[in-house]
């Protein structure tokens, strides 16, 4: 379902029924597919100061040789909105080892 480079690649996919009582006017919920919660573990890395033109995909390319692994940096900083990490120059963020 997800590419190997995705943060959700190894997450379990489950089917669940919503509590939507208007579905087909039969009072039944609808079945939806979802992934389980992904727990973040502590990572070791190096502190890096964001420069004015930094982007997470470029930083991931430098660190891991793969720009799609930008989510490793976002996870290490527990940031849901990954681009907030590089929004302003001078911020110090963690860039984990691979």
Buried (B, 14 or more C-beta within 10 A) or exposed (E): EEEEBEBBEEBEEEEEEEEEEEBEEEEEBEEEEEEEEEEEEEBEBEEBEBEEEBBBBEBBBEBBEEBBBBBBBBBBBEBEEBEEBBEEEEBEBBBBEE
